[in-house]
Amino acid sequence: MREEAERWLKQSKADMKTAEDCFKDGNYYASAFFCQQAVEKALKALYIIRRKDFPPRTHNLLDLSLNLSLPEEVLRVARNLTPEFIVSRYPDAAGGVPAELYDKEKTERILELTRRFFEWLKKELEAS
């Protein structure tokens, strides 16, 4: 199972790099989406490590976090990022064109939440 978790973590890191690259290029909606994806994949890796089982097929970061009994700081990230899976991609969910609804300031907040999550995750994995 550890090898499977490593694959999820590796893709999570690649998604985080994509989020950063999209932000630098001004593709803010895409950056938000890849932040959500990076956290989702990292949570699924953590699920595999802790539960020694495959994670549920969900994009709901809060459900994953609650399932793992994670601390409030992670729940806060999960609550904020879960909607980005849909809102950053679909006009009907966003109530407008996602590419027009995200700006630098909004996306910086999303990136900062994601970075804090990865700081927490690094400490958590080192303790495991």
MOUR-V492619 format. One record per helix or strand. SS is the DSSP state (2 for helix, 1 for strand). FROM is the first residue (numbers start at 1). LEN is the number of residues. If there is no record, write none. Layout:
SS_FROM_LEN + SS_FROM_LEN
This chain:
2_2_23 + 2_28_24 + 2_61_7 + 2_72_11 + 2_84_4 + 2_91_4 + 2_98_4 + 2_104_24
